[in-house]
Amino acid sequence: MPFERLTSLLVSAAPALARTPGFARFYASRDDDEARLLGRLYAVVEALEAYDGATAATLATGVLGDVRDDAPEDAPRGGPGRVVLAFAEALLARAAPDHRHRRGGGNLYFDARPEGVQLRAFELLRRNTPLIAFGYAAANEAILEAIGARDGAAPKDLVVVDIGIGRGSQYRALLEGVRGRNVLRSIRVVGVDGGPLETARRVVLDWAADVGVPATFDGLPMLAEELTAAELSDVSRRGCAGEQTPFVATAAFALHHVVDVGDHTLAARDGVLRTLRAAGARHVVLVEPDSNHFENDLSLRFLHAYRHYRTVSAALARSLSASDAHVVWSEFFAPEVCNVITHDGLHRVERHEELTRWAERATAAGFRIDDLREVAARVAAPEGFEVHADASGLRLYFEGVSLLGVLRASI
């Protein structure tokens, strides 16, 4: 039976899964109905790995036909229906490249559906679930702790280089969190992004003015891997108070988009971290999904991805209404599943890695990893979730699965 073969794979691949303690426990806890569906999905994976696209397409189409009618009903209860559908569609698109389900290649933010739809989904995700809000809160606490910006201490100047700043939403949380506390004397933000930077500029300056913190903003309209130490050092070291202030670098849900394939093999992500080190970053704070979608072996990537996105779907059902969860899943996570499962090479940009792998990269770039247990104590676990900290950082868990990791690396 296919699920038994999947279970055997978990045993034989245990060394490759060792970065994620308790990995097999997730699959052992599936009920009989979900195990059968998982087995059918894994049979598609097996056919693809045997280069039998016709069989893979037939099997995936069968799963789609059997599950589609049940998915809307079981999704509000946190069931597997919509997740199985997303994986079946992604596997079918891999088996039949001309199929209508083939989408989600390349940067999902640059090539998104109409902005109003994506923006609504993002705001639902940011405001009503902990999946982004917790990451921002933990990162901001780690940043403030790093510069000694705490109640009762002299106010500090903060210079932060934000890789992949997007719309600047993290700074709404940071600045609101320091309102009335007199812990920041000034803030200077250097936003790095391949997309427009005007919204981020407006968010930083408007929120800083609202809470009474003097602020400046500089934008570098480029991808992270295009940064040079010289230009980054120049723009980041113009302190708000006219001083040479060491800077903190941060990247929330961004560095996994730096693709280490082709001409960038083993250089791009490590290269970005080395560039930050050479430019004078005293601390680097990263927020990333805690799952391995960097893996090229399709079977292993499937195991990581199903565990991650199945848990994400259950977390959405826990945090949102059924209609809002559907919007967020459809606009954000289903396209991610397609990118992770359907695509390879430069078209696969959702290459998440485990927190321990990011820690290894940061260490290789010349940083040391900080203990964030005090940070974890100050960011309360959202209802229904758990927070754990260890030597590699802190993690947000739902139903025993780590969904999100935060680390701080320092010189």
MISE-558678 format. One line per 3 residues: number of its first residue (from 1); their letters; for each residue x, y, z of C-alpha. Coordinates in Angstrom, 2 decimals, decimal comma, m for minus. Layout:
% residues N
NUM> A> X Y Z ~ ...
***
This chain:
% residues 411
1> MPF> 0,00 0,00 0,00 ~ 1,28 3,52 m0,83 ~ 0,99 4,86 2,74
4> ERL> 3,00 1,93 4,05 ~ 5,67 2,75 1,45 ~ 5,60 6,36 2,66
7> TSL> 6,09 5,10 6,20 ~ 9,04 3,00 5,06 ~ 10,54 6,08 3,43
10> LVS> 10,32 7,91 6,75 ~ 12,43 5,16 8,32 ~ 15,04 4,96 5,56
13> AAP> 15,29 8,75 5,26 ~ 15,60 9,36 9,02 ~ 19,18 10,74 8,72
16> ALA> 18,06 13,27 6,11 ~ 15,17 14,33 8,35 ~ 17,28 14,61 11,49
19> RTP> 17,17 18,43 11,51 ~ 13,50 18,16 12,49 ~ 13,10 16,10 15,68
22> GFA> 9,87 14,15 15,83 ~ 9,31 14,45 12,09 ~ 7,72 11,01 11,71
25> RFY> 5,32 11,67 14,59 ~ 3,21 13,91 12,36 ~ 2,60 11,12 9,84
28> ASR> 1,97 8,54 12,54 ~ m0,82 10,73 13,93 ~ m2,87 10,90 10,69
31> DDD> m6,25 9,18 10,84 ~ m7,15 6,37 8,44 ~ m8,94 8,60 5,91
34> EAR> m6,09 11,07 5,68 ~ m3,53 8,25 5,54 ~ m5,32 6,82 2,49
37> LLG> m5,28 10,21 0,77 ~ m1,62 10,68 1,65 ~ m0,88 7,26 0,21
40> RLY> m2,57 8,20 m3,04 ~ m0,57 11,43 m3,25 ~ 2,64 9,56 m2,55
43> AVV> 1,81 7,11 m5,35 ~ 1,81 10,11 m7,71 ~ 5,22 11,11 m6,38
46> EAL> 6,51 7,58 m6,97 ~ 5,27 7,64 m10,56 ~ 6,94 10,99 m11,15
49> EAY> 10,21 9,73 m9,75 ~ 9,92 6,74 m12,11 ~ 9,52 9,24 m15,02
52> DGA> 6,04 7,86 m15,70 ~ 4,20 11,12 m16,29 ~ 1,13 9,47 m17,79
55> TAA> 0,51 7,29 m14,73 ~ 1,24 10,22 m12,41 ~ m1,30 12,38 m14,25
58> TLA> m3,96 9,67 m14,12 ~ m3,43 9,11 m10,38 ~ m3,45 12,83 m9,59
61> TGV> m6,61 13,36 m11,63 ~ m8,28 10,57 m9,69 ~ m7,42 12,22 m6,38
64> LGD> m8,77 15,56 m7,63 ~ m12,03 13,99 m8,72 ~ m12,59 12,13 m5,47
67> VRD> m11,61 14,93 m3,10 ~ m12,87 18,10 m4,76 ~ m16,49 17,75 m3,63
70> DAP> m15,54 17,16 0,00 ~ m12,83 19,81 0,42 ~ m15,02 22,90 1,02
73> EDA> m16,99 21,06 3,70 ~ m14,03 19,67 5,63 ~ m11,75 22,73 5,44
76> PRG> m13,56 24,75 8,15 ~ m13,08 21,82 10,52 ~ m9,36 21,83 9,82
79> GPG> m9,57 18,69 7,68 ~ m7,11 17,77 4,94 ~ m9,36 18,30 1,91
82> RVV> m8,10 21,62 0,58 ~ m4,50 20,64 1,30 ~ m4,83 17,36 m0,58
85> LAF> m6,42 19,26 m3,46 ~ m3,52 21,73 m3,60 ~ m0,96 18,93 m3,61
88> AEA> m2,86 16,91 m6,21 ~ m3,08 19,98 m8,46 ~ 0,63 20,70 m7,99
91> LLA> 1,60 17,11 m8,75 ~ m0,69 17,01 m11,80 ~ 0,90 20,21 m13,08
94> RAA> 4,33 18,60 m12,66 ~ 3,19 15,49 m14,53 ~ 1,46 17,45 m17,31
97> PDH> 3,31 20,77 m17,84 ~ 0,64 22,08 m20,22 ~ m2,15 21,48 m17,71
100> RHR> m4,25 24,44 m16,60 ~ m3,16 23,93 m12,99 ~ 0,47 24,76 m13,83
103> RGG> 1,13 28,06 m12,10 ~ 3,12 29,46 m9,24 ~ 6,53 29,55 m10,94
106> GNL> 8,89 32,39 m10,10 ~ 8,37 35,11 m7,51 ~ 4,80 34,84 m6,24
109> YFD> 4,80 38,45 m5,02 ~ 6,03 40,05 m8,23 ~ 3,65 37,91 m10,32
112> ARP> 0,67 37,99 m7,97 ~ m2,99 38,20 m8,88 ~ m4,65 41,65 m8,74
115> EGV> m3,21 43,63 m5,85 ~ m6,53 44,20 m4,11 ~ m7,11 40,45 m3,75
118> QLR> m3,62 39,70 m2,48 ~ m3,60 42,71 m0,18 ~ m6,87 41,64 1,44
121> AFE> m5,47 38,16 2,00 ~ m2,23 39,55 3,42 ~ m4,07 41,82 5,83
124> LLR> m6,20 38,90 7,03 ~ m3,05 36,84 7,55 ~ m1,17 39,67 9,28
127> RNT> m3,93 40,92 11,55 ~ m5,90 37,81 12,42 ~ m3,37 34,99 12,59
130> PLI> m0,06 34,71 14,45 ~ 1,81 33,39 11,41 ~ 3,16 36,82 10,47
133> AFG> 2,35 38,87 13,57 ~ 4,29 36,58 15,88 ~ 7,29 36,60 13,55
136> YAA> 7,32 40,40 13,51 ~ 6,84 40,63 17,28 ~ 9,65 38,18 18,04
139> ANE> 11,99 39,80 15,52 ~ 11,29 43,26 16,92 ~ 11,96 42,09 20,47
142> AIL> 15,21 40,51 19,30 ~ 16,22 43,77 17,59 ~ 15,43 45,96 20,59
145> EAI> 17,19 43,57 22,97 ~ 20,26 43,55 20,72 ~ 20,76 47,33 21,00
148> GAR> 19,81 47,50 24,68 ~ 16,59 49,42 24,04 ~ 14,72 48,54 27,20
151> DGA> 12,61 50,30 29,77 ~ 14,68 52,27 32,26 ~ 17,76 52,49 30,04
154> APK> 18,90 55,55 28,10 ~ 17,08 55,82 24,72 ~ 18,97 54,25 21,83
157> DLV> 19,43 55,05 18,14 ~ 18,35 52,19 15,91 ~ 19,73 51,77 12,40
160> VVD> 18,16 48,77 10,70 ~ 18,74 47,35 7,24 ~ 15,65 45,41 6,19
163> IGI> 16,18 42,84 3,44 ~ 12,91 42,32 1,57 ~ 11,08 45,06 3,42
166> GRG> 7,95 44,76 1,29 ~ 5,24 47,12 2,50 ~ 7,02 47,86 5,79
169> SQY> 4,39 46,18 7,96 ~ 6,96 45,05 10,52 ~ 7,54 48,69 11,52
172> RAL> 3,93 49,30 12,42 ~ 4,38 46,65 15,09 ~ 7,83 47,84 16,16
175> LEG> 6,90 51,49 16,51 ~ 3,55 50,82 18,16 ~ 5,40 48,58 20,61
178> VRG> 7,69 51,43 21,75 ~ 4,93 54,01 22,03 ~ 5,32 55,95 25,28
181> RNV> 8,29 53,88 26,48 ~ 11,14 56,30 25,61 ~ 13,44 53,49 24,51
184> LRS> 14,29 54,80 21,02 ~ 15,95 58,15 20,47 ~ 15,72 57,76 16,70
187> IRV> 15,22 55,16 13,99 ~ 16,79 54,94 10,57 ~ 15,48 52,28 8,18
190> VGV> 17,26 51,17 5,03 ~ 14,77 49,19 3,00 ~ 16,06 46,71 0,43
193> DGG> 13,53 45,26 m1,99 ~ 13,14 44,33 m5,63 ~ 9,64 45,85 m5,61
196> PLE> 8,35 49,40 m4,98 ~ 9,55 51,02 m1,77 ~ 7,22 53,99 m1,45
199> TAR> 4,65 52,21 0,72 ~ 7,37 51,05 3,13 ~ 8,75 54,58 3,30
202> RVV> 5,33 56,00 4,11 ~ 4,62 53,35 6,77 ~ 7,94 53,93 8,56
205> LDW> 7,79 57,72 8,52 ~ 4,09 58,02 9,34 ~ 4,17 55,55 12,23
208> AAD> 7,37 57,05 13,62 ~ 5,78 60,51 13,55 ~ 2,68 59,14 15,25
211> VGV> 4,66 57,71 18,18 ~ 7,08 60,64 18,35 ~ 10,33 58,97 17,27
214> PAT> 12,51 60,92 14,77 ~ 12,94 58,77 11,66 ~ 14,62 58,64 8,28
217> FDG> 14,21 56,14 5,46 ~ 16,48 55,17 2,57 ~ 15,52 52,70 m0,11
220> LPM> 17,76 50,41 m2,11 ~ 15,64 49,10 m5,02 ~ 17,44 45,82 m5,61
223> LAE> 17,44 42,16 m4,73 ~ 19,36 40,98 m1,68 ~ 21,95 39,15 m3,77
226> ELT> 22,73 42,38 m5,66 ~ 23,89 44,20 m2,52 ~ 27,52 45,11 m2,10
229> AAE> 29,21 45,72 1,22 ~ 30,46 49,14 0,13 ~ 27,11 50,64 m0,81
232> LSD> 25,32 49,03 2,12 ~ 27,90 50,33 4,57 ~ 27,65 53,81 3,11
235> VSR> 23,86 54,12 3,25 ~ 23,38 52,36 6,58 ~ 25,98 54,24 8,60
238> RGC> 24,42 57,68 8,27 ~ 22,96 57,58 11,78 ~ 19,84 59,59 12,57
241> AGE> 21,79 61,65 15,05 ~ 24,70 62,14 12,66 ~ 26,79 59,42 14,31
244> QTP> 28,42 56,27 12,99 ~ 25,84 53,89 14,46 ~ 26,36 50,12 14,01
247> FVA> 23,38 48,59 12,27 ~ 21,07 45,64 12,75 ~ 20,09 43,70 9,64
250> TAA> 16,76 41,92 9,50 ~ 14,97 39,76 6,97 ~ 11,46 38,52 7,67
253> FAL> 10,14 35,86 5,27 ~ 12,62 37,08 2,65 ~ 15,95 35,24 2,45
256> HHV> 14,35 32,00 1,28 ~ 13,62 33,81 m2,00 ~ 17,36 34,04 m2,66
259> VDV> 17,79 31,05 m4,96 ~ 20,97 29,01 m4,61 ~ 20,89 27,29 m8,00
262> GDH> 22,60 27,69 m11,33 ~ 25,27 30,38 m11,28 ~ 24,48 31,13 m7,63
265> TLA> 25,13 27,62 m6,29 ~ 26,05 27,73 m2,60 ~ 26,92 31,43 m2,91
268> ARD> 23,76 33,49 m2,89 ~ 22,32 33,01 0,61 ~ 25,72 32,61 2,19
271> GVL> 26,90 35,53 0,08 ~ 24,17 37,83 1,37 ~ 25,09 36,98 4,96
274> RTL> 28,79 37,53 4,22 ~ 27,95 40,87 2,62 ~ 26,06 41,95 5,74
277> RAA> 29,01 40,89 7,89 ~ 31,49 42,77 5,70 ~ 29,29 45,89 5,66
280> GAR> 29,37 46,09 9,44 ~ 26,16 44,46 10,61 ~ 26,48 43,84 14,34
283> HVV> 23,37 41,66 14,48 ~ 21,25 39,80 11,92 ~ 17,66 38,83 12,80
286> LVE> 15,92 36,30 10,55 ~ 12,31 35,09 10,46 ~ 11,62 32,07 8,26
289> PDS> 9,15 29,21 7,86 ~ 10,74 26,22 9,61 ~ 10,58 23,57 6,91
292> NHF> 12,87 22,21 4,20 ~ 11,56 23,07 0,73 ~ 15,11 23,60 m0,50
295> END> 15,49 19,82 m0,86 ~ 15,78 18,65 m4,49 ~ 14,68 15,06 m3,83
298> LSL> 10,96 15,15 m4,63 ~ 9,93 12,49 m2,10 ~ 11,68 14,25 0,77
301> RFL> 10,40 17,65 m0,32 ~ 6,88 16,24 m0,48 ~ 7,20 14,92 3,09
304> HAY> 8,40 18,27 4,40 ~ 5,86 20,28 2,44 ~ 2,77 18,23 3,30
307> RHY> 3,65 18,31 7,00 ~ 4,16 22,08 6,89 ~ 1,18 23,14 4,79
310> RTV> m1,23 20,67 6,37 ~ m0,38 22,25 9,73 ~ m0,64 25,76 8,29
313> SAA> m4,13 24,93 7,02 ~ m5,17 23,67 10,45 ~ m3,75 26,85 12,03
316> LAR> m5,79 28,99 9,63 ~ m8,94 27,06 10,58 ~ m8,09 27,74 14,24
319> SLS> m7,53 31,48 13,74 ~ m9,94 32,61 11,01 ~ m13,52 32,27 9,88
322> ASD> m14,11 29,67 7,17 ~ m14,42 32,30 4,43 ~ m11,32 34,22 5,51
325> AHV> m9,30 31,02 5,83 ~ m10,33 30,13 2,28 ~ m9,12 33,51 0,97
328> VWS> m5,77 33,28 2,74 ~ m5,22 29,69 1,69 ~ m6,18 30,34 m1,93
331> EFF> m4,18 33,53 m2,35 ~ m1,05 32,65 m0,38 ~ m0,54 29,06 0,54
334> APE> m1,99 27,10 m2,38 ~ 0,31 28,99 m4,82 ~ 3,22 28,27 m2,47
337> VCN> 2,40 24,55 m2,56 ~ 2,45 24,70 m6,34 ~ 5,79 26,51 m6,36
340> VIT> 7,34 24,04 m3,91 ~ 6,05 20,87 m5,57 ~ 5,63 21,68 m9,27
343> HDG> 8,73 23,69 m10,00 ~ 12,49 23,26 m9,97 ~ 15,46 25,41 m10,86
346> LHR> 15,05 29,17 m10,89 ~ 11,24 28,86 m10,97 ~ 11,15 27,36 m7,46
349> VER> 11,65 30,38 m5,21 ~ 9,78 29,22 m2,09 ~ 12,91 27,42 m0,90
352> HEE> 12,35 27,48 2,84 ~ 14,94 25,90 5,12 ~ 14,93 24,73 8,71
355> LTR> 15,99 27,19 11,40 ~ 19,04 25,06 12,18 ~ 20,19 25,38 8,54
358> WAE> 19,92 29,17 8,69 ~ 21,95 29,08 11,90 ~ 24,64 27,10 10,11
361> RAT> 24,69 29,61 7,28 ~ 24,98 32,56 9,67 ~ 27,78 30,86 11,60
364> AAG> 29,69 30,16 8,39 ~ 29,41 33,87 7,53 ~ 31,19 34,83 10,74
367> FRI> 28,33 35,35 13,20 ~ 27,50 33,53 16,42 ~ 23,95 32,47 17,27
370> DDL> 22,32 34,17 20,27 ~ 20,18 32,52 22,92 ~ 16,67 33,96 22,54
373> REV> 15,06 32,47 25,62 ~ 14,59 35,91 27,17 ~ 12,99 37,12 23,95
376> AAR> 10,71 34,09 23,98 ~ 9,64 34,94 27,52 ~ 8,50 38,40 26,37
379> VAA> 6,46 37,27 23,37 ~ 3,47 35,37 24,64 ~ 2,45 32,27 22,75
382> PEG> m0,76 32,93 20,82 ~ m3,77 30,94 21,99 ~ m3,55 27,39 20,69
385> FEV> 0,15 27,73 19,81 ~ 3,38 27,06 21,70 ~ 6,72 28,87 21,72
388> HAD> 10,00 27,10 22,40 ~ 13,55 28,50 22,41 ~ 16,85 26,65 22,20
391> ASG> 20,43 27,24 21,07 ~ 19,41 27,89 17,45 ~ 16,63 30,42 18,16
394> LRL> 12,94 30,29 18,93 ~ 10,09 28,53 17,19 ~ 6,32 28,84 16,96
397> YFE> 4,54 25,46 17,14 ~ 1,02 24,40 16,24 ~ m0,17 20,87 16,94
400> GVS> 3,40 19,79 17,67 ~ 4,83 21,09 14,38 ~ 7,24 24,02 14,21
403> LLG> 5,86 26,44 11,62 ~ 8,10 29,43 12,14 ~ 11,64 30,09 13,33
406> VLR> 13,36 33,24 14,54 ~ 17,10 33,62 15,11 ~ 19,50 36,40 15,96
409> ASI> 23,13 36,14 14,94 ~ 25,71 38,59 16,30 ~ 29,40 39,36 15,87
***
